[in-house]
Amino acid sequence: MTSAEPVRPAAPRTGEVQASVLAAFQLVEDARYERSGRRRRAELVRARAERAVADRKLERDLPDS
């Protein structure tokens, strides 16, 4: 090995594998959460509506530039 060659890691890189496992776990949890029923969808719709109302109020209250 010369000084121009990159140094190999001493141990296998496990961060990538852990990230994949965590990503898969998050996907499973997200899917489970989305299937929790109509109540959750109603909450999402309400949150979107509240956000839209807040955006309209902010747009109305901001001075024109």
C-alpha positions as MATLAB code, in Angstrom:
seq = 'MTSAEPVRPAAPRTGEVQASVLAAFQLVEDARYERSGRRRRAELVRARAERAVADRKLERDLPDS';
ca = [
       0.000    0.000    0.000;
       1.291    3.444   -0.868;
       0.286    6.767    0.606;
      -1.844    7.438   -2.490;
      -4.159    4.496   -1.771;
      -7.175    5.007    0.490;
      -7.132    3.284    3.850;
      -9.527    0.375    4.135;
     -11.862    0.427    7.128;
     -10.791   -1.875    9.949;
     -14.319   -3.172   10.499;
     -17.227   -3.742    8.120;
     -19.438   -0.718    7.672;
     -22.604   -1.442    9.633;
     -24.154    2.031    9.476;
     -25.636    1.398    6.060;
     -27.215   -1.860    7.170;
     -28.628   -0.292   10.300;
     -30.053    2.563    8.259;
     -31.776    0.058    5.977;
     -33.214   -1.837    8.935;
     -34.413    1.386   10.528;
     -35.943    2.552    7.251;
     -37.785   -0.754    6.847;
     -39.036   -0.578   10.426;
     -40.257    2.988    9.840;
     -42.126    1.905    6.701;
     -43.859   -0.868    8.645;
     -44.787    1.517   11.454;
     -46.060    4.129    8.986;
     -48.206    1.541    7.224;
     -49.625    0.355   10.530;
     -50.387    3.928   11.558;
     -52.103    4.717    8.249;
     -54.385    1.702    8.600;
     -55.629    2.769   11.997;
     -59.017    3.667   10.553;
     -61.303    6.495    9.529;
     -60.641    8.522   12.633;
     -57.047    9.070   11.577;
     -58.105   10.146    8.083;
     -60.609   12.566    9.576;
     -57.853   14.038   11.732;
     -55.639   14.467    8.661;
     -58.421   16.175    6.721;
     -59.122   18.479    9.648;
     -55.438   19.357   10.027;
     -55.202   20.178    6.315;
     -58.294   22.355    6.526;
     -56.952   24.171    9.580;
     -53.643   24.735    7.793;
     -55.463   26.112    4.743;
     -57.478   28.524    6.898;
     -54.325   29.671    8.701;
     -52.553   30.201    5.362;
     -55.462   32.269    4.034;
     -55.554   34.403    7.185;
     -51.818   34.988    6.991;
     -52.035   35.880    3.310;
     -54.887   38.297    4.037;
     -53.046   39.958    6.947;
     -49.695   40.371    5.224;
     -49.194   43.723    3.530;
     -48.898   43.707   -0.256;
     -45.323   44.116   -1.447;
];
